[in-house]
Amino acid sequence: MRALFVTNQRKTEFYSPWARKMEESGAKIFWISVGERWTDYLLRQGWDRSRILDLSQLSSRWTKAFVPTNEEKTRIERIDRRAEIGLKNALVMDRELGLIAEWNIEAYGQIAALEIG
């Protein structure tokens, strides 16, 4: 089993030990971090850097409209079909995304899907 956690200012410290228990049970854990602060926190907690996608490093790509190529669209659709609740749905559950007008949630989801897939 694989599980994806998205950092959140109020829940990351709760998610990390929970994710560790899941990992101990055999799950492969992956993280999407929305900022350097949380990436640093996860690294201090012993999470492998290769399992953390730090979206803050990609902010110049997802703070404006993103127009995927046809190949990228195909990859995004394939990834989203395989996800149980859909990657975009998982990402937009982070309430912080809606608070900053410059952030483009559609682009955020697409960039994340391309980086993951």
C-alpha positions in Angstrom: 0.0 0.0 0.0 1.1 3.6 -0.7 -0.1 6.6 1.2 0.2 10.3 0.4 0.2 13.0 3.1 0.0 16.8 2.4 1.6 19.0 5.0 -0.7 21.3 6.8 0.1 23.9 9.5 -2.2 22.4 12.1 -2.0 18.7 11.3 1.5 17.8 10.0 2.8 17.2 13.5 -0.1 14.8 14.0 0.3 13.1 10.6 4.0 12.4 10.9 3.8 9.8 13.8 0.6 8.3 12.3 2.4 8.0 8.9 5.4 6.4 10.7 3.1 3.8 12.2 1.7 3.1 8.8 5.2 2.8 7.4 6.1 0.3 10.2 3.1 -1.8 9.0 4.6 -1.9 5.5 3.0 1.1 3.7 5.1 3.3 1.5 4.7 6.9 2.7 5.0 9.9 0.5 4.6 13.6 1.4 3.7 16.7 -0.5 5.1 19.7 1.4 3.7 23.2 0.6 6.7 25.0 2.1 10.3 24.8 3.2 9.3 25.0 6.8 7.4 21.7 6.6 10.0 20.0 4.4 12.6 20.9 7.1 10.3 19.6 9.8 9.8 16.2 7.9 13.6 15.9 7.4 14.2 16.5 11.1 11.6 13.8 11.8 13.7 11.3 9.7 11.6 11.2 6.6 13.6 10.3 3.4 14.1 13.4 1.2 13.2 11.2 -1.9 9.7 10.7 -0.5 9.0 14.5 -0.1 7.8 16.6 -2.9 8.5 20.2 -1.8 6.1 22.3 -3.9 7.6 25.5 -2.7 10.6 24.8 -4.9 8.2 24.8 -7.9 6.2 27.9 -6.9 7.1 29.9 -10.0 5.2 27.2 -12.0 2.1 27.0 -9.9 1.5 30.6 -8.9 0.3 31.4 -12.4 -1.8 29.6 -15.0 -0.2 26.4 -16.3 -1.0 25.1 -19.8 0.1 21.5 -20.0 1.2 20.0 -23.2 -1.0 17.2 -24.7 1.5 14.7 -23.3 1.3 16.3 -19.9 -2.5 16.3 -20.0 -2.5 12.6 -20.8 -0.2 11.9 -17.9 -2.3 14.0 -15.5 -5.5 12.2 -16.6 -3.8 8.8 -16.2 -2.5 9.7 -12.7 -5.9 11.1 -11.6 -7.8 8.1 -12.8 -5.6 5.8 -10.7 -5.9 7.9 -7.6 -8.8 6.7 -5.3 -10.1 10.2 -4.6 -8.3 12.1 -7.3 -5.1 14.0 -6.8 -6.7 17.4 -7.3 -9.4 16.6 -4.7 -6.7 15.6 -2.2 -4.8 18.8 -2.7 -7.7 21.2 -2.6 -8.6 19.8 0.8 -5.8 22.0 2.1 -7.8 25.1 3.1 -4.6 27.2 2.9 -4.6 27.0 -0.9 -7.8 29.1 -1.2 -6.4 31.8 1.0 -3.8 33.2 -1.3 -5.2 34.8 -4.4 -2.0 34.4 -6.4 -2.0 30.7 -6.1 -3.6 28.8 -9.0 -5.1 25.6 -7.6 -5.6 24.0 -11.0 -1.9 24.6 -11.8 -0.9 23.4 -8.3 -2.8 20.1 -8.9 -1.4 19.6 -12.4 2.2 20.4 -11.4 2.0 18.1 -8.4 0.6 15.3 -10.6 3.4 15.7 -13.1 6.1 15.7 -10.4 4.6 12.7 -8.7 3.9 10.7 -11.9 
